[in-house]
Structures are given as structure tokens and as C-alpha cells.
Amino acid sequence: MEIFKKAREMKIPAFLVEDAGYTQLPPSTKTSLGLGPDEEDKLEKVAGNLKLL
């Protein structure tokens, strides 16, 4: 959530994926975060310590 909030503050497009709850996870469980597109240096400031896939 911290990365999501920081991205939004920096005007980086960000999307939180929430599970629908049809399997093992409870409904509304946050499962992933999508960031971008945006300039690489801005993304680095937000998620530089994470492995990007």
C-alpha cells in the first residue's frame, strides 16, 4: 500500500488488483500492483528496490 500511495502522489499510473474471493483468498485481498507507464527514473524512485517483471 505504501508503494501504491507514493505512486499516486507522484502522478504515476497505478492499479491495485484485488482478489474476487472465489478461491483460497478472502474477497478484496490485494494480490498485485501495476505501475506505469511512466519515466524510468520516476518508477525507480517508487519501486527501485523491487524486482520488475
Secondary structure, DSSP 4 states (H G I P E B T S, - for coil): -HHHHHHHHTT--EEEEE--SSSSSPTT-EEEEEE-SS-HHHHHHHHTTSPP-
